[in-house]
Amino acid sequence: MLSSLQIDALREMSNIGCGNAAPALSTMLNRRVDMQIPNVNILPLADVADSLGGAELVLTGVFFQATDELTCSILWLLKQESVTKLLSILLDSEITSKPPYSSMEQSALMEVGNILSSSYLSALSTFTGLKYQLSVPALATDMAGAILDIALMQLGAYSDQALIIENTLCDGDESVEATFLLIPDVPLLERIFELLGVA
């Protein structure tokens, strides 16, 4: 169980990562984009699927693995209505397609996932002084339970806990909700809290 100080530290790090991501996305889209983080928490991996809406809910996930000193698995997960909204924003046209998505649509989703993952890890690196290398992204659309199982098998499950960051991308009146999961190894999580002064 995390203390309130630890939750606050993770939320502050997440807000900085969010602040780093917004300008990068704005540059990518050539218009203002805002990012908001309504909630940050740590959950057991066994409870993640239920927190997302159930193991049978269809999601699209972008997966990464970070190596070097910040060793962790990363998943960026979107419900299908969020994918449709985001693709319409990214491609500046009304998108009605369903999975399997085109190569252009997949590339757009992976690029946003890459920007967000890099922004969050950069914030964590700035806070802690720890270095990282980020893998190329992989994308899949499936039921939440299957996506989590596949991701953990492919990327490696370092612990039984996940940092859950809910994020909302705002483009004018349009908003896109997504969930960012960071799964660190146990020693890394302990070290992060020590370096943040909230062990």
Buried (B, 14 or more C-beta within 10 A) or exposed (E): EBEEEBBBBBBBBBBBBBBBBBBBBBEBBEEEBBBBBEEBBBBEBEEBBEBBEEBEBBBBBBBBBBEEBBBBBBBBBBBBEBBBBBBBBBEEEEBEEEEEBEEEBBEBBBBBBBBBBBBBBBBBBEBBEBEBEBBEBBBBBBBBBBBBBBBBEEBEBBBEBBBBBBBBBBBEEEBBBBBBBBBBBEEBBEBBBEBBEBE
